[in-house]
């Protein structure tokens, strides 16, 4: 550390008695990104998130803009190259893409995601590189969270591996309903900043950062933002565990109908019976002669049937990935579609890609509305599969929704990290919104999640079973459910101000 307070490149990390810089620092950045992945499910080594971030923050200090860009890009390659490698599996095995095409798409996707930390590293070095260490590292932490928010929105967004999710099973989990995933991510980034300050011997600066965080935590921890509303609802979910390829065979529809109706007979009598996303791989008009009589039989036993399937609008010839409440006839159409999986962006220019990818029902239209549906005497906030990753989608159902319902088909992911990461996201959403969630999947992991984000019932992965339990509807709103990410954004912008004002060598 120089006497001006501005570190020389790599001066916060040392190797063999020398400051760590150049390509060794880039390798550390790459490993730091991979280490952060271990903080997420299924590894759940939560403390590695601030440690991995702190290592990366440290090598950025004093690096010129071009080198900082390289360090940031390497961090992104480690984080996303390891953390979302399941995209390759989905394209190759279930999308029937040629090996070379699956490799190319996955590589381009990871390179795109790696640009976010790369741009952050460059920008902090270019515009704030001469700021004092304390204000610099606070600005870096704030910028990291703001770039995560941008990643969750830009080009339809990819809100996956968001740092705040690692707090789910830690004592700091109460920050999720208070400040949302963005606020929780800011807390993790600030803990990383404190580690950097401790490494640099700035003990007073670290204390000035940690003490307010501790005080705020002690104030926020006791609050109960939501309360029970009405009687618990008895629920059963059928996890059919039908392989993705089996669904689209010639007799796939009949096979699914026989399996789901047969397994559901034992669940008659519960308040709500839920089948997963596209449980029946057909349009409703093709299968209603079977579903409606079966739903009527269940209704005589006091059970309402909800299933995922496809809907077709004959007026504009649009197809939808939908949830249908068969008992009442109400439908919900998925709003947040997956690019290249459920629709093809720039279809006219990328028609060749659509011909190479063999993904059934990949020309869907987006739905509209708030995602609310009456069932079992309560309003439910609905989402389908990947939509659970978008907090802004689920917030539209509040405060009316007493519980959340998500149907998913994680068979697309196979035996990768993705089913575990997806389940973690669903649990975060329940805790953040203060609502229990019914999560019904085809291959697992189906679960009943309470308003605290904890399991009350859980199925296995790649198992065929009927999962039963209860959900307790809730009312009231958490700050995160009310304000979304804006509290975190305001704090992050405030943390940027000292570094922006200085832009000089500290005395």
N, C-alpha and C positions, 0 to 999 in steps of 0.2 A: 504494500500500500504506500503510495507516495504521500508526501506531506501536504499535498493539495486536497487529498480525499478522493482523488480519481485513481482507480486501480489501473496498473499496467495490464496488458492482455494476460488473462489466466492467473493473475496474482492471487486470487482467492483459493486456487487449488494448486497443490504442489506435487511433483513427481520426481523422485530421486534428487531432491534438493533444489529443483528448478521449477519456476512457474510453469503451469500446464498451459500450453498454447498450441496453435497450429492443428495439424491433423490428429494428434493425440487428444486434444480437447474436443475435436469433432467426433471421435470415437466414443468419448465419454458422453457426449450429447446423445448419440445413437443408443447407447446402453441405457441412458437415463430414461429415454422414451419407452424402451422395452420394460424397464423396471416399473414404471407407472402402471402398465397393463396388469401387473401382478396385484395391484390394489383393488382391481375389479373382480367380480365373479368370473369363474368359480374359485379363484385363488383367495380373494378376500383378505389380502395382506395390506390392510388400509393404510398403515403407517408409511408404506413405500411410496405413496403418492406425494406427500410433501418432501420426502427424501429425494425422490427422483427429480422433482421440480427444482429443488434446491441445488442439486448438482448441475443441472442445466443452467439455472440462473447464474451460478458462480462462474461457469466458463464464458458466459456472455459478457461479464463485466470487463470493460476495457477493450473488447474486440472491435476492430474496425467494421464498418457496415457490411462490407462484402463477406468477411469472415463470420460475422454474427448471423448473416443470412444462411451461410453454410451450416453453422451450428444448429440453427433453428430447423433447417430442412432435415438434418440428421436426426434431431429429436423427433420430428414428425414421422420420419421413416421408421424409427424404432417403435413409436406409439401405435401407428396405424398399420404398419407392415406386420406387426405381431398381433395387434388387437382386432383387426378386421380382415384377417387372412381368410376367414370363412366365406367371403364373397367369391373367391375362386372356386370353392367347393360347390356353392349354390349354382354358379354358372356352368361348371363342367358337368356335374352329375345330374342336376335337376333341370338346368336350362338347356342341356344337350348341346352346349357350345363346343366347337372344336378346341382342343387343348391350347393351341396358339392364341385363339381369340379370347378364351377365358383368362389366359395369362396376361394378354395385352390390356383387357378391360380392367382387371384387378390392379395391374401395375399403374395404369393411368389414374385410377381412382385413388390409390395410396399417394401418388405423387401430387395430385390435386389437394388432398387433405393436408399433406406435409407443407404446403405453401402457407398455411395459416401461421404456424409457429415460425416459419422462415421469415415471413413479412414482419411479424412482431419483433424478432431479433434484429432485423435490419432497421426498423423504424426506431426502436429504443436506442440503438447505437447511433443512428444518423441524427436524431433530433434531441436525444437526452443523454448522450454519451458522456458529457462533461458535468452532469449533475452530481451533487454529493451522493454518496453511497446509499444513505437511508432513503432519500427521496427517489433515487433511481430504482431501487429494488421494490419500493412500494408501487411505483408507476409500472414496473414490469409485471408485478402480480395483478394489478388492475387491468393492464392491457391483455394479459392472458385470458382473463374471464370475459372481457369484452369480445375478444376474437372467438371464444367458444360460442358466445351468443350469436355472432355473425355466422359461424359455421352451421348453426342450427336453423338458420333462416335463408341464407344465400342459395339460389338455384334449387329451391324447394327444401333445402336444408338436410343436414345429417347430424341430428342431436344424439349421437352415440358416443360412449366413452367420455361423458362429461364429468369433470373432476369431482364435482359436488356429490355424485352418487356414491363415492367411496365412504361417505360418512354414515351410510344407512345402518350399519351394524356396529357403530361406535357410540361412546357416550355423548358425542356432539351431534347425534342424529336429530335432535330437536330443532336444529337450525334449518332443516328442510321445510317444515311447515311455516317457520318464521320468515325466512328470506328466500325460499325456493332453491332450486338446483343451482341457480347462478350465484346466490348468496352463499350457499354451502361451498361452491367452488371457490369463491373469493376467500373464504375462511381457510381452505386448504392452501391456496396460493400465498396467503399472508403467513401461514405457518412455515411455508417454504422460505419466505422472505426473512422470517425471524431466524431460521437456521443459517441462512447466508450471513446475516449480521453477527451471529454468534461465532461463525467460522472466521469472520474478519476481525474478531475481538471488539466489536461494537456492542458491548453488553448493555450499556444504557439505552441505546437505540432499540435493541431487542426487547428490553424490559418495557420501554414506552409503547411498543407494539403489542406485546403479549398481555400486559396488565389490562388495558381497555377491552381486549378480546375476552379475557377471563371474567371481568366485571359484567360485560354485556351477556355472557353466557349464563352467569349466575342469576341475572335478572330475568332472562327469557325462559330459562329451563322450567320453572314451575307452571307456566301458563297452559291451560287446557282450552284450546280454541273451539272445539266442537263438542257436541253432546248427543246422546242417544235420542232417536226419534222413532217412536212406535215400537212394535214388537219385532223380534228377530224373524228373519225369513229362512225357511228351510230350503236348501238348494242341493241339487244333484247335477253333476257334470259327467258326460260320457266322453271318455278319451278312447277313441276307436283305434288309434295307432295303425292307420292305413298308410302304407308306403305311397310316396308321391306318384310313382309310376303306376302303381296298382289302381289309383283313382281314375286314371284316364284310359284304362283298358276298355275293351268293348262292353264288358258287363260291369264296369266300374260303378255306374250309378245304382244298379240293382244290388250289387254287393254292399255298397254303403248303406242303402236303405234297409236291407236285411239286417246288417250288423247293428246300426244305430237303433232301429226300432226294437230289435231283439234284446239288446243290452238295456234299453230304457224301461222295459216292462218291470224290472225289479225296483225301479225308482218311483213308480206311480205312488202318489200320495204326498210327495214333497210339494212345496209351494211353487217352485220354479225348477224346470229341467232345461239344461243348456247344452246344446251341441256346438262344436267349434266352428271356426271359419271354414267356409266351403266344405262343411261336413258332407253335404250331398253335392257332387260336382256337376250340377245341372242348373238350368233356369227353373224358377218356381213353377212356371206354367207347365213344365214338363213333368213335375213330380207331385203337384197338389192333389191328384186323385189318391195318392197314398198318404201324404202328410196330413191332409185335413181330417180324414176319418180317424187317423191315429191320434191327432191332437184332440179331437172330440172325445175319444175314449179316455185320454189322460185328464181332460177337463172334468169328466164325471167323477174322477178320483181326486179332484181338487188341485190338479197340476196344470200349470201353464207351460207351453213348449216354445222355446226360442232356439233358432238355428241359424247358422251361417250358410248362405248359398248365393247364387247369382240371380239378379233380377234383370228383366228386359223391358224397355219402354218401346212399344210398337210405333208410337207417334214419331219420335226422332231416331228410332233404331239404336238407342244407347244401351250399353250393358253396364251393370253395376256389381261391385262386390258388396254384398248386403248382409244385414241381420234382419230376419223376419220373425216377428212374434206371431207364430202360426195361429195361436188361439184367438187373437184379436184381429189379425191381418195387418198390423202396423209394420212399417219397414224403416230401416235406416240404411243409407248408402254411404260407403266409405268416402271420406272427404280428402284425406291425404294419401294419394296414390304413390307407389314406388316407381321411380323412373326406371325404364328398361324392363321392369318386371310386370307392371300393370298398365303402363302406357309408354309410348316411345316419344321422347322429346324430339323436336325437329324432324318429324316423320318423313317429310318430303326428301330431306337430305340424307336421312339415315335408314331409308327403306331396305338397303342391302343388309344392314345389321339385323333388322327384324327377320329377314329370311334365314339368317344363320342361327338365330336363337330360336329354339323350339320350346317356347313357354306358352302353355295353354292359357286362354282368356287374358291375353296381354294387351288388349285394346279397349280398356275400360274408361268410363267417364267418371269424373268426380261428383260426389253428392254435395248437398248443401244443408243448411240448417244448423241447429245447436247440438244435435246429438242427444236429444232427450226422448225417452219412451216410457210409457206407463207399463209396469208389470209388477205382479204380486203386491198390488196396493201401494206401490211407491213409484216415484220417478227415478229412472236409471239414466246415468250418463254413459253413452255408448262409444266404443272405439273398436276398430278392427286392426289386429296385428300391430304393424309398425306405428300406427297412430298413437299408441300409448307413449311413444317417445316424445310426442309434441305436447308439452304442457298447455300451450295456448289452445289446442283443440279441446282438451278436457275441461278447461276452465269455462268454456262457453255453456256447459251444462249446469254450472253452479249459479245460485245456491239451491235451485230446486231439487237437484238430484240427491237422493238419499244414499245411493251407492253407485259404484262404477261397474260396468260390465265390459270385458274385453274378450273377444274371440280371436284365436290366432291359429295359424297353421305353420308351426315351426319345423315341419318336415323339410322345408326348403333349406334349413341350415345343416341338417345331418348331425353327425357326432362331432361338433366343433365347439368353440367357445360361445357361439352366438345364442343358443337356447338359454344358457346361464346368464349371459349379459342381458338378454331380453327380459327374463324373469326379474332380474334386479331392477331394471327400469320400471317395470310394472309396480314393484313394491315401493319404489321411490315416489311414483305418482300417487299411490294411495296415501302415503304419509304426507306428502306435500299438499294434497287437496283435502285431507282430513275425512276421507271417505273409504269405506271398505271396498274391495274389488273382487268380483267374480271373474276368474281368468280361465277360460276353457280353451284347450288346445287339442290338436289332433294327435300329436306324438309326445306331448309333454313339453314343459311341465305345467299341468293344470293345477290351480291352487285357489284357495279362499284366503284372502289377505285382509286383515282388519285395518281399521283407520290409523293404526300406528305402524303400518307397514310390515307387520309380523304375520306369519302363517298361522291359520287356524285349521287348515287341512291342506294336504299337498300330495299330488300323485307322483309317480316315478317318471323317468325319462325313457321313452320307447317301451311303455307298458300299455296294456289294454285293461282298462278298469273304469268303474263308476265311482266317482269321488263324491262323498256326501258331507254336509256340514250346515252351518248357519252363518248368516251375515246379519249384523246389527246396523240398520240404517242410521245415519247421523244427520244432524243439522248444524247450522252455523258455518262460519268461513274462517279459514286460516289466513294470516296475512299474505302468504304466498298465493293462495287461491284467489284473493281479492286484488292484489296489486301485481301479480306476476313477477317478472324480473326487474321491475323498475326501481325498487329500493336498492337492489344490488348495483344496478347501473348508476344510480345517483352517487352511491358510496365510491364506486370505482372511478367515476369522473372526478370526484373530490380528491381521491388519492393521486390522480394525475397532476393536479394543480401545482404542488410544490416543485416537482421536477420541471414542469413547463415554465414556471416563473423563474427558476434559477438559470438553467441552460448556461451555466458558467462553472468555473473551477471553484470548488468550495474552499473557504479559507482554512 
